Amino acid sequence: MKKVTRRKYKTRRDDGWSNVLTGMGRLKYDKSIYTVFNLSTNLQDETLEALYRQEGLTRRIIDIPARDMLREGYTINNDIDGRIESNLKRIKFDSTLFSAVKLARLFGGSVIFLGVNDLSESLEIPVNERLVKQLFFAKVYPKSRVEEKAGKFVENPMSDAFGEPEIYTLTNSDDSQIDVHRSRLLFIRNDDLNKMGLTGDWCGDSIIQSIYQAIRTYSVGMKGLEKIVYDFVQVILSIPNLQDLLMTKEGETALSNRANILDMTRDIANILFIDSEEQYMKSSTTVSGLPEIVDRMMTYVSSMTGIPTTKLFGQSPSGMNSTGESDIRNYYDDLVSYRNDMISDQVDIAVRYAALANGIDPNSITWDWNPLWQLSEKEQADIDNINSAIDEKYYRMGVLSSDEIRKIRGFDNE
């Protein structure tokens, strides 16, 4: 039987827009085809720390969202005599959480080690909730001081930590190390890249990694603006036979002395002494369009960070009838989403351990984040007046009793 051979054809793909007449999308004619995205170098912890400590814009990008998402705090419901809240205040949990969120934004992740006294002989043993006697400290560790310990992994497929290590090694400031079970740790991450399988460890990327180009563009632009300010006014002194003077050493010295005397008299006496054949003039650099360029750079950085310019740069809203309220509301919505996804579960663990430590059934305790958007006194007064009119109407109609109204409005607990 004769063997049939198939002719091999070279595959060519022309996916995308192209135009033969204009050259758009054509390899030899469209220069934009050669523009590709290249992977930039991952920022190291040393670089990130230097940026945070020495670059003001980076610090604001890290601190402002962390402070805003936590500043209103949370309310613990059914907290008997406020014991849970007092315990969390005693171990300074809120300030520790604030530091942890900042470290997570800067380095990609952080861990809070909770000091739970459950009479266990080793920190590598899971917390025994039936024997919790005390919650006595909360300490934060940056990503660089937290390592996954090879060994046993979470085997429960129903757990959010399925497939992750059970033991982590924490390095203290004196370089001593302790191995701790994950049930004693709160994991604060900047993103969920680890859940998506895009990172090889327990945390994600620094927020600075994806916006580094925007920060650099803004900083370089402001540095250039600084140079323009320094060189804004240039003094021009026209001296006859200048070229001949520069040909001799004596001429160079005389010219230098002349410039120094001219500068001194202008600064001290505000009087210029020039020869009749000399000409003195000033040339200023044109700065038209600079404010618009700066505004565009600020908008660019703001869009990359998700922080409104009113927050990030302290710039007043521009435009007719512009208050910036919609930008702030959208910004708060983003913070609430991140807070619910990345922090709520960790706070829930801390509240649960604090309840157990104070002899309270944790299943009877709930807690809620306080809203970020706070009404002004006038807005709150208007709402109270409307509710009051509605309550009075329902009371007169017999729809609600006074006790029911008090319960609805939250007055029954006062």
Secondary structure as the mmCIF struct_conf table of DSSP 4:
data_model
#
loop_
_struct_conf.conf_type_id
_struct_conf.id
_struct_conf.beg_label_comp_id
_struct_conf.beg_label_asym_id
_struct_conf.beg_label_seq_id
_struct_conf.end_label_comp_id
_struct_conf.end_label_asym_id
_struct_conf.end_label_seq_id
HELX_LH_PP_P HELX_LH_PP_P1 LYS A 2 VAL A 4
HELX_LH_PP_P HELX_LH_PP_P2 ARG A 6 LYS A 8
BEND BEND1 GLY A 16 GLY A 16
TURN_TY1_P TURN_TY1_P1 VAL A 20 THR A 22
TURN_TY1_P TURN_TY1_P2 MET A 24 GLY A 25
TURN_TY1_P TURN_TY1_P3 LEU A 27 TYR A 29
HELX_RH_3T_P HELX_RH_3T_P1 LYS A 31 TYR A 34
HELX_LH_PP_P HELX_LH_PP_P3 LEU A 39 GLN A 44
HELX_RH_AL_P HELX_RH_AL_P1 ASP A 45 GLN A 54
HELX_RH_AL_P HELX_RH_AL_P2 GLY A 56 LEU A 70
TURN_TY1_P TURN_TY1_P4 ARG A 71 GLU A 72
STRN STRN1 TYR A 74 ASN A 77
TURN_TY1_P TURN_TY1_P5 ASN A 78 ASN A 78
HELX_RH_3T_P HELX_RH_3T_P2 ILE A 80 GLY A 82
HELX_RH_AL_P HELX_RH_AL_P3 ARG A 83 ARG A 90
TURN_TY1_P TURN_TY1_P6 ILE A 91 LYS A 92
HELX_RH_AL_P HELX_RH_AL_P4 PHE A 93 PHE A 107
BEND BEND2 GLY A 108 GLY A 108
STRN STRN2 GLY A 109 ASN A 117
BEND BEND3 ASP A 118 ASP A 118
BEND BEND4 GLU A 121 GLU A 121
TURN_TY1_P TURN_TY1_P7 LEU A 123 GLU A 124
BEND BEND5 ILE A 125 ILE A 125
HELX_LH_PP_P HELX_LH_PP_P4 PRO A 126 VAL A 127
HELX_RH_3T_P HELX_RH_3T_P3 GLU A 129 LEU A 131
STRN STRN3 GLN A 134 PRO A 142
HELX_RH_3T_P HELX_RH_3T_P4 LYS A 143 ARG A 145
STRN STRN4 VAL A 146 GLU A 148
HELX_LH_PP_P HELX_LH_PP_P5 LYS A 149 LYS A 149
BEND BEND6 ALA A 150 GLY A 151
STRN STRN5 PHE A 153 PHE A 153
TURN_TY1_P TURN_TY1_P8 PRO A 157 MET A 158
BEND BEND7 SER A 159 SER A 159
TURN_TY1_P TURN_TY1_P9 ASP A 160 GLY A 163
BEND BEND8 GLU A 164 GLU A 164
STRN STRN6 PRO A 165 PRO A 165
BEND BEND9 GLU A 166 GLU A 166
STRN STRN7 ILE A 167 THR A 171
TURN_TY1_P TURN_TY1_P10 SER A 173 ASP A 174
BEND BEND10 ASP A 175 ASP A 175
STRN STRN8 GLN A 177 HIS A 181
HELX_RH_3T_P HELX_RH_3T_P5 ARG A 182 ARG A 184
STRN STRN9 LEU A 185 ARG A 189
BEND BEND11 ASN A 190 ASN A 190
BEND BEND12 ASP A 192 ASP A 192
TURN_TY1_P TURN_TY1_P11 LEU A 193 GLY A 197
BEND BEND13 THR A 199 CYS A 203
HELX_RH_AL_P HELX_RH_AL_P5 ILE A 207 TYR A 230
TURN_TY1_P TURN_TY1_P12 ASP A 231 ASP A 231
BEND BEND14 PHE A 232 PHE A 232
STRN STRN10 VAL A 233 SER A 238
TURN_TY1_P TURN_TY1_P13 PRO A 240 ASN A 241
HELX_RH_AL_P HELX_RH_AL_P6 LEU A 242 LEU A 245
TURN_TY1_P TURN_TY1_P14 LEU A 246 MET A 247
BEND BEND15 THR A 248 THR A 248
HELX_RH_AL_P HELX_RH_AL_P7 LYS A 249 ILE A 268
TURN_TY1_P TURN_TY1_P15 ALA A 269 ALA A 269
TURN_TY1_P TURN_TY1_P16 SER A 276 GLU A 277
STRN STRN11 GLN A 279 SER A 284
TURN_TY1_P TURN_TY1_P17 SER A 288 GLY A 289
HELX_RH_AL_P HELX_RH_AL_P8 LEU A 290 THR A 305
TURN_TY1_P TURN_TY1_P18 GLY A 306 GLY A 306
HELX_RH_AL_P HELX_RH_AL_P9 THR A 309 LEU A 312
TURN_TY1_P TURN_TY1_P19 PHE A 313 PHE A 313
HELX_LH_PP_P HELX_LH_PP_P6 GLN A 315 PRO A 317
BEND BEND16 GLY A 319 GLY A 319
TURN_TY1_P TURN_TY1_P20 MET A 320 ASN A 321
BEND BEND17 GLY A 324 GLY A 324
HELX_RH_AL_P HELX_RH_AL_P10 GLU A 325 MET A 342
TURN_TY1_P TURN_TY1_P21 ILE A 343 ILE A 343
HELX_RH_AL_P HELX_RH_AL_P11 SER A 344 ALA A 357
TURN_TY1_P TURN_TY1_P22 ASN A 358 GLY A 359
HELX_RH_3T_P HELX_RH_3T_P6 PRO A 362 SER A 364
STRN STRN12 THR A 366 TRP A 369
HELX_LH_PP_P HELX_LH_PP_P7 ASN A 370 PRO A 371
BEND BEND18 LEU A 372 TRP A 373
HELX_RH_AL_P HELX_RH_AL_P12 GLU A 377 MET A 397
TURN_TY1_P TURN_TY1_P23 GLY A 398 GLY A 398
BEND BEND19 VAL A 399 LEU A 400
HELX_RH_AL_P HELX_RH_AL_P13 SER A 402 ILE A 408
TURN_TY1_P TURN_TY1_P24 ARG A 409 GLY A 410
TURN_TY1_P TURN_TY1_P25 ASP A 412 ASN A 413
#
